[in-house]
Amino acid sequence: MTKEIKNNFPGEFNDTQDTTVFLETELVLQDSMSADIVMAHKLKKRDLVLAKIVDQRDIAQYLAHLLGGKKEEKVVPLAIAVDRIEVDEKKVKVYTIFSPRVVGISILSIEDKVKIVKKERTGLFEKILGFFFRKKGD
């Protein structure tokens, strides 16, 4: 029996990533009207940011429509929680979780300032999502 490799954008195939779809995303950076910003390297898990799905693959475009990140062929940002970040001297790689097997990846400069959404995740839909995304020990 052979295993089909679905999509492994950031690296080599391994058993833990065989059904995960990685999407190229862009985080909304500071704009002139934004008061709630944080340096990219200071983002933390569960920070709520705005992300646009900019991946041009067919599967990415399909998922963008399903998730609400595309309206009439226009890319719109989605409020999404940061799952983890990786920081080196020059760049920050930010992972966001759109669903259990759909992960967004944004690569930013260490100097970039990211717009943070201050809205509390208290709606019923957000509570349900939080329940499923919570890891043991969190």
Rosetta constraint file for C-alpha pairs under 8 A:
AtomPair CA 4 CA 18 HARMONIC 7.63 0.50
AtomPair CA 5 CA 13 HARMONIC 7.15 0.50
AtomPair CA 5 CA 18 HARMONIC 5.75 0.50
AtomPair CA 5 CA 19 HARMONIC 7.47 0.50
AtomPair CA 6 CA 18 HARMONIC 6.06 0.50
AtomPair CA 6 CA 19 HARMONIC 5.69 0.50
AtomPair CA 6 CA 20 HARMONIC 7.18 0.50
AtomPair CA 6 CA 21 HARMONIC 7.13 0.50
AtomPair CA 7 CA 18 HARMONIC 7.28 0.50
AtomPair CA 7 CA 19 HARMONIC 7.26 0.50
AtomPair CA 7 CA 20 HARMONIC 6.70 0.50
AtomPair CA 7 CA 21 HARMONIC 5.50 0.50
AtomPair CA 7 CA 22 HARMONIC 6.93 0.50
AtomPair CA 8 CA 12 HARMONIC 6.52 0.50
AtomPair CA 8 CA 13 HARMONIC 6.26 0.50
AtomPair CA 8 CA 17 HARMONIC 7.06 0.50
AtomPair CA 8 CA 18 HARMONIC 7.56 0.50
AtomPair CA 8 CA 20 HARMONIC 7.30 0.50
AtomPair CA 8 CA 21 HARMONIC 6.86 0.50
AtomPair CA 8 CA 22 HARMONIC 6.61 0.50
AtomPair CA 9 CA 21 HARMONIC 7.70 0.50
AtomPair CA 9 CA 22 HARMONIC 5.61 0.50
AtomPair CA 9 CA 23 HARMONIC 7.59 0.50
AtomPair CA 10 CA 22 HARMONIC 7.45 0.50
AtomPair CA 13 CA 17 HARMONIC 6.77 0.50
AtomPair CA 13 CA 18 HARMONIC 6.78 0.50
AtomPair CA 14 CA 18 HARMONIC 6.37 0.50
AtomPair CA 19 CA 101 HARMONIC 6.68 0.50
AtomPair CA 20 CA 101 HARMONIC 4.54 0.50
AtomPair CA 20 CA 102 HARMONIC 5.90 0.50
AtomPair CA 20 CA 103 HARMONIC 7.23 0.50
AtomPair CA 21 CA 101 HARMONIC 6.15 0.50
AtomPair CA 21 CA 102 HARMONIC 4.95 0.50
AtomPair CA 21 CA 103 HARMONIC 6.24 0.50
AtomPair CA 22 CA 102 HARMONIC 6.06 0.50
AtomPair CA 22 CA 103 HARMONIC 4.88 0.50
AtomPair CA 22 CA 104 HARMONIC 5.73 0.50
AtomPair CA 22 CA 105 HARMONIC 6.84 0.50
AtomPair CA 23 CA 53 HARMONIC 6.82 0.50
AtomPair CA 23 CA 54 HARMONIC 7.87 0.50
AtomPair CA 23 CA 55 HARMONIC 5.89 0.50
AtomPair CA 23 CA 60 HARMONIC 6.33 0.50
AtomPair CA 23 CA 102 HARMONIC 7.32 0.50
AtomPair CA 23 CA 103 HARMONIC 6.09 0.50
AtomPair CA 23 CA 104 HARMONIC 4.68 0.50
AtomPair CA 23 CA 105 HARMONIC 6.09 0.50
AtomPair CA 24 CA 53 HARMONIC 6.24 0.50
AtomPair CA 24 CA 54 HARMONIC 5.83 0.50
AtomPair CA 24 CA 55 HARMONIC 4.72 0.50
AtomPair CA 24 CA 104 HARMONIC 5.90 0.50
AtomPair CA 24 CA 105 HARMONIC 5.29 0.50
AtomPair CA 24 CA 106 HARMONIC 6.33 0.50
AtomPair CA 25 CA 51 HARMONIC 6.26 0.50
AtomPair CA 25 CA 52 HARMONIC 5.40 0.50
AtomPair CA 25 CA 53 HARMONIC 4.51 0.50
AtomPair CA 25 CA 54 HARMONIC 5.24 0.50
AtomPair CA 25 CA 55 HARMONIC 6.59 0.50
AtomPair CA 25 CA 104 HARMONIC 5.63 0.50
AtomPair CA 25 CA 105 HARMONIC 5.52 0.50
AtomPair CA 25 CA 106 HARMONIC 5.04 0.50
AtomPair CA 26 CA 51 HARMONIC 5.53 0.50
AtomPair CA 26 CA 52 HARMONIC 5.19 0.50
AtomPair CA 26 CA 53 HARMONIC 6.65 0.50
AtomPair CA 26 CA 54 HARMONIC 6.69 0.50
AtomPair CA 26 CA 105 HARMONIC 7.86 0.50
AtomPair CA 26 CA 106 HARMONIC 5.35 0.50
AtomPair CA 26 CA 107 HARMONIC 7.64 0.50
AtomPair CA 27 CA 49 HARMONIC 7.04 0.50
AtomPair CA 27 CA 50 HARMONIC 5.69 0.50
AtomPair CA 27 CA 51 HARMONIC 4.36 0.50
AtomPair CA 27 CA 52 HARMONIC 6.31 0.50
AtomPair CA 27 CA 106 HARMONIC 6.63 0.50
AtomPair CA 27 CA 114 HARMONIC 6.89 0.50
AtomPair CA 27 CA 115 HARMONIC 7.94 0.50
AtomPair CA 28 CA 49 HARMONIC 7.51 0.50
AtomPair CA 28 CA 50 HARMONIC 5.46 0.50
AtomPair CA 28 CA 51 HARMONIC 6.04 0.50
AtomPair CA 28 CA 52 HARMONIC 7.48 0.50
AtomPair CA 28 CA 77 HARMONIC 7.52 0.50
AtomPair CA 28 CA 114 HARMONIC 6.21 0.50
AtomPair CA 28 CA 115 HARMONIC 5.92 0.50
AtomPair CA 29 CA 112 HARMONIC 7.05 0.50
AtomPair CA 29 CA 113 HARMONIC 5.68 0.50
AtomPair CA 29 CA 114 HARMONIC 4.31 0.50
AtomPair CA 29 CA 115 HARMONIC 5.21 0.50
AtomPair CA 30 CA 34 HARMONIC 6.03 0.50
AtomPair CA 30 CA 37 HARMONIC 6.35 0.50
AtomPair CA 30 CA 113 HARMONIC 5.53 0.50
AtomPair CA 30 CA 114 HARMONIC 5.51 0.50
AtomPair CA 30 CA 115 HARMONIC 5.19 0.50
AtomPair CA 31 CA 115 HARMONIC 7.81 0.50
AtomPair CA 34 CA 115 HARMONIC 6.80 0.50
AtomPair CA 36 CA 115 HARMONIC 5.91 0.50
AtomPair CA 36 CA 116 HARMONIC 5.45 0.50
AtomPair CA 36 CA 117 HARMONIC 7.17 0.50
AtomPair CA 36 CA 118 HARMONIC 7.30 0.50
AtomPair CA 37 CA 113 HARMONIC 6.08 0.50
AtomPair CA 37 CA 114 HARMONIC 5.37 0.50
AtomPair CA 37 CA 115 HARMONIC 4.51 0.50
AtomPair CA 37 CA 116 HARMONIC 5.43 0.50
AtomPair CA 38 CA 42 HARMONIC 6.53 0.50
AtomPair CA 38 CA 43 HARMONIC 6.77 0.50
AtomPair CA 38 CA 113 HARMONIC 5.42 0.50
AtomPair CA 38 CA 114 HARMONIC 5.39 0.50
AtomPair CA 38 CA 115 HARMONIC 6.68 0.50
AtomPair CA 38 CA 116 HARMONIC 6.94 0.50
AtomPair CA 39 CA 43 HARMONIC 6.91 0.50
AtomPair CA 39 CA 110 HARMONIC 7.46 0.50
AtomPair CA 39 CA 111 HARMONIC 6.64 0.50
AtomPair CA 39 CA 112 HARMONIC 5.97 0.50
AtomPair CA 39 CA 113 HARMONIC 4.42 0.50
AtomPair CA 39 CA 114 HARMONIC 6.10 0.50
AtomPair CA 40 CA 92 HARMONIC 6.61 0.50
AtomPair CA 40 CA 108 HARMONIC 7.01 0.50
AtomPair CA 40 CA 109 HARMONIC 7.41 0.50
AtomPair CA 40 CA 110 HARMONIC 5.96 0.50
AtomPair CA 40 CA 111 HARMONIC 6.86 0.50
AtomPair CA 40 CA 112 HARMONIC 5.53 0.50
AtomPair CA 40 CA 113 HARMONIC 5.57 0.50
AtomPair CA 40 CA 114 HARMONIC 5.83 0.50
AtomPair CA 41 CA 85 HARMONIC 7.84 0.50
AtomPair CA 41 CA 87 HARMONIC 6.35 0.50
AtomPair CA 41 CA 92 HARMONIC 6.07 0.50
AtomPair CA 41 CA 110 HARMONIC 5.81 0.50
AtomPair CA 41 CA 111 HARMONIC 7.94 0.50
AtomPair CA 43 CA 47 HARMONIC 6.67 0.50
AtomPair CA 43 CA 82 HARMONIC 7.79 0.50
AtomPair CA 43 CA 85 HARMONIC 7.32 0.50
AtomPair CA 44 CA 82 HARMONIC 6.84 0.50
AtomPair CA 44 CA 83 HARMONIC 7.99 0.50
AtomPair CA 44 CA 84 HARMONIC 7.02 0.50
AtomPair CA 44 CA 85 HARMONIC 7.37 0.50
AtomPair CA 45 CA 81 HARMONIC 7.35 0.50
AtomPair CA 45 CA 82 HARMONIC 5.09 0.50
AtomPair CA 45 CA 83 HARMONIC 5.05 0.50
AtomPair CA 45 CA 84 HARMONIC 5.46 0.50
AtomPair CA 45 CA 85 HARMONIC 7.73 0.50
AtomPair CA 46 CA 81 HARMONIC 4.94 0.50
AtomPair CA 46 CA 82 HARMONIC 5.01 0.50
AtomPair CA 46 CA 83 HARMONIC 6.20 0.50
AtomPair CA 47 CA 81 HARMONIC 5.49 0.50
AtomPair CA 47 CA 82 HARMONIC 5.42 0.50
AtomPair CA 47 CA 116 HARMONIC 7.19 0.50
AtomPair CA 47 CA 117 HARMONIC 7.99 0.50
AtomPair CA 48 CA 79 HARMONIC 6.27 0.50
AtomPair CA 48 CA 80 HARMONIC 5.42 0.50
AtomPair CA 48 CA 81 HARMONIC 4.44 0.50
AtomPair CA 48 CA 82 HARMONIC 6.37 0.50
AtomPair CA 48 CA 116 HARMONIC 5.98 0.50
AtomPair CA 48 CA 117 HARMONIC 5.38 0.50
AtomPair CA 48 CA 118 HARMONIC 7.27 0.50
AtomPair CA 49 CA 78 HARMONIC 7.99 0.50
AtomPair CA 49 CA 79 HARMONIC 5.52 0.50
AtomPair CA 49 CA 80 HARMONIC 5.53 0.50
AtomPair CA 49 CA 81 HARMONIC 6.21 0.50
AtomPair CA 49 CA 82 HARMONIC 7.09 0.50
AtomPair CA 49 CA 114 HARMONIC 7.58 0.50
AtomPair CA 49 CA 115 HARMONIC 6.41 0.50
AtomPair CA 49 CA 116 HARMONIC 4.88 0.50
AtomPair CA 49 CA 117 HARMONIC 5.50 0.50
AtomPair CA 50 CA 77 HARMONIC 5.46 0.50
AtomPair CA 50 CA 78 HARMONIC 5.25 0.50
AtomPair CA 50 CA 79 HARMONIC 4.55 0.50
AtomPair CA 50 CA 80 HARMONIC 6.16 0.50
AtomPair CA 50 CA 115 HARMONIC 7.09 0.50
AtomPair CA 50 CA 116 HARMONIC 7.16 0.50
AtomPair CA 50 CA 117 HARMONIC 7.07 0.50
AtomPair CA 51 CA 77 HARMONIC 4.98 0.50
AtomPair CA 51 CA 78 HARMONIC 5.29 0.50
AtomPair CA 51 CA 79 HARMONIC 6.50 0.50
AtomPair CA 51 CA 80 HARMONIC 6.75 0.50
AtomPair CA 52 CA 69 HARMONIC 6.70 0.50
AtomPair CA 52 CA 75 HARMONIC 6.54 0.50
AtomPair CA 52 CA 76 HARMONIC 6.05 0.50
AtomPair CA 52 CA 77 HARMONIC 4.45 0.50
AtomPair CA 52 CA 78 HARMONIC 6.36 0.50
AtomPair CA 53 CA 60 HARMONIC 7.48 0.50
AtomPair CA 53 CA 61 HARMONIC 8.00 0.50
AtomPair CA 53 CA 64 HARMONIC 6.36 0.50
AtomPair CA 53 CA 69 HARMONIC 6.66 0.50
AtomPair CA 53 CA 75 HARMONIC 7.05 0.50
AtomPair CA 53 CA 77 HARMONIC 7.60 0.50
AtomPair CA 53 CA 104 HARMONIC 7.63 0.50
AtomPair CA 54 CA 75 HARMONIC 7.51 0.50
AtomPair CA 55 CA 60 HARMONIC 5.78 0.50
AtomPair CA 55 CA 61 HARMONIC 7.16 0.50
AtomPair CA 56 CA 60 HARMONIC 6.44 0.50
AtomPair CA 56 CA 61 HARMONIC 6.45 0.50
AtomPair CA 57 CA 61 HARMONIC 6.34 0.50
AtomPair CA 58 CA 62 HARMONIC 6.17 0.50
AtomPair CA 59 CA 63 HARMONIC 6.13 0.50
AtomPair CA 60 CA 64 HARMONIC 6.02 0.50
AtomPair CA 61 CA 65 HARMONIC 6.37 0.50
AtomPair CA 61 CA 70 HARMONIC 7.96 0.50
AtomPair CA 62 CA 66 HARMONIC 6.39 0.50
AtomPair CA 63 CA 67 HARMONIC 5.97 0.50
AtomPair CA 64 CA 68 HARMONIC 6.05 0.50
AtomPair CA 64 CA 69 HARMONIC 4.72 0.50
AtomPair CA 64 CA 70 HARMONIC 5.54 0.50
AtomPair CA 65 CA 69 HARMONIC 5.87 0.50
AtomPair CA 65 CA 70 HARMONIC 5.02 0.50
AtomPair CA 65 CA 71 HARMONIC 7.15 0.50
AtomPair CA 67 CA 98 HARMONIC 7.88 0.50
AtomPair CA 68 CA 76 HARMONIC 7.83 0.50
AtomPair CA 68 CA 78 HARMONIC 7.46 0.50
AtomPair CA 69 CA 75 HARMONIC 5.85 0.50
AtomPair CA 69 CA 76 HARMONIC 5.02 0.50
AtomPair CA 69 CA 77 HARMONIC 6.01 0.50
AtomPair CA 69 CA 78 HARMONIC 5.99 0.50
AtomPair CA 70 CA 74 HARMONIC 5.39 0.50
AtomPair CA 70 CA 75 HARMONIC 4.51 0.50
AtomPair CA 70 CA 76 HARMONIC 5.57 0.50
AtomPair CA 71 CA 75 HARMONIC 6.49 0.50
AtomPair CA 71 CA 76 HARMONIC 6.89 0.50
AtomPair CA 79 CA 117 HARMONIC 7.19 0.50
AtomPair CA 80 CA 96 HARMONIC 6.60 0.50
AtomPair CA 80 CA 97 HARMONIC 7.02 0.50
AtomPair CA 80 CA 98 HARMONIC 6.82 0.50
AtomPair CA 81 CA 96 HARMONIC 5.85 0.50
AtomPair CA 81 CA 97 HARMONIC 6.58 0.50
AtomPair CA 82 CA 94 HARMONIC 7.00 0.50
AtomPair CA 82 CA 95 HARMONIC 6.03 0.50
AtomPair CA 82 CA 96 HARMONIC 4.57 0.50
AtomPair CA 82 CA 97 HARMONIC 6.92 0.50
AtomPair CA 83 CA 94 HARMONIC 7.76 0.50
AtomPair CA 83 CA 95 HARMONIC 5.52 0.50
AtomPair CA 83 CA 96 HARMONIC 5.10 0.50
AtomPair CA 83 CA 97 HARMONIC 6.22 0.50
AtomPair CA 84 CA 94 HARMONIC 6.19 0.50
AtomPair CA 84 CA 95 HARMONIC 5.34 0.50
AtomPair CA 84 CA 96 HARMONIC 7.21 0.50
AtomPair CA 85 CA 92 HARMONIC 6.77 0.50
AtomPair CA 85 CA 93 HARMONIC 5.54 0.50
AtomPair CA 85 CA 94 HARMONIC 4.54 0.50
AtomPair CA 85 CA 95 HARMONIC 6.07 0.50
AtomPair CA 86 CA 92 HARMONIC 5.70 0.50
AtomPair CA 86 CA 93 HARMONIC 5.04 0.50
AtomPair CA 86 CA 94 HARMONIC 6.61 0.50
AtomPair CA 87 CA 91 HARMONIC 6.12 0.50
AtomPair CA 87 CA 92 HARMONIC 4.57 0.50
AtomPair CA 87 CA 93 HARMONIC 6.46 0.50
AtomPair CA 87 CA 110 HARMONIC 7.80 0.50
AtomPair CA 88 CA 92 HARMONIC 6.53 0.50
AtomPair CA 89 CA 110 HARMONIC 7.37 0.50
AtomPair CA 90 CA 109 HARMONIC 6.07 0.50
AtomPair CA 90 CA 110 HARMONIC 5.48 0.50
AtomPair CA 91 CA 107 HARMONIC 6.73 0.50
AtomPair CA 91 CA 108 HARMONIC 5.56 0.50
AtomPair CA 91 CA 109 HARMONIC 4.52 0.50
AtomPair CA 91 CA 110 HARMONIC 4.90 0.50
AtomPair CA 92 CA 107 HARMONIC 5.70 0.50
AtomPair CA 92 CA 108 HARMONIC 5.08 0.50
AtomPair CA 92 CA 109 HARMONIC 6.03 0.50
AtomPair CA 92 CA 110 HARMONIC 5.76 0.50
AtomPair CA 93 CA 105 HARMONIC 6.80 0.50
AtomPair CA 93 CA 106 HARMONIC 5.72 0.50
AtomPair CA 93 CA 107 HARMONIC 4.54 0.50
AtomPair CA 93 CA 108 HARMONIC 6.38 0.50
AtomPair CA 94 CA 104 HARMONIC 7.93 0.50
AtomPair CA 94 CA 105 HARMONIC 5.67 0.50
AtomPair CA 94 CA 106 HARMONIC 5.13 0.50
AtomPair CA 94 CA 107 HARMONIC 6.35 0.50
AtomPair CA 94 CA 108 HARMONIC 7.79 0.50
AtomPair CA 95 CA 103 HARMONIC 6.61 0.50
AtomPair CA 95 CA 104 HARMONIC 5.57 0.50
AtomPair CA 95 CA 105 HARMONIC 4.80 0.50
AtomPair CA 95 CA 106 HARMONIC 6.68 0.50
AtomPair CA 96 CA 103 HARMONIC 5.68 0.50
AtomPair CA 96 CA 104 HARMONIC 4.90 0.50
AtomPair CA 96 CA 105 HARMONIC 6.51 0.50
AtomPair CA 97 CA 101 HARMONIC 7.90 0.50
AtomPair CA 97 CA 102 HARMONIC 6.22 0.50
AtomPair CA 97 CA 103 HARMONIC 4.71 0.50
AtomPair CA 97 CA 104 HARMONIC 6.20 0.50
AtomPair CA 98 CA 102 HARMONIC 5.40 0.50
AtomPair CA 98 CA 103 HARMONIC 5.86 0.50
AtomPair CA 98 CA 104 HARMONIC 6.98 0.50
AtomPair CA 99 CA 103 HARMONIC 7.14 0.50
AtomPair CA 100 CA 133 HARMONIC 7.03 0.50
AtomPair CA 108 CA 112 HARMONIC 6.42 0.50
AtomPair CA 121 CA 126 HARMONIC 5.61 0.50
AtomPair CA 121 CA 127 HARMONIC 7.06 0.50
AtomPair CA 122 CA 126 HARMONIC 6.20 0.50
AtomPair CA 122 CA 127 HARMONIC 6.23 0.50
AtomPair CA 123 CA 127 HARMONIC 6.17 0.50
AtomPair CA 124 CA 128 HARMONIC 6.25 0.50
AtomPair CA 125 CA 129 HARMONIC 6.24 0.50
AtomPair CA 126 CA 130 HARMONIC 5.94 0.50
AtomPair CA 127 CA 131 HARMONIC 6.19 0.50
AtomPair CA 128 CA 132 HARMONIC 6.58 0.50
AtomPair CA 129 CA 133 HARMONIC 6.15 0.50
AtomPair CA 130 CA 134 HARMONIC 5.86 0.50
AtomPair CA 134 CA 138 HARMONIC 6.38 0.50
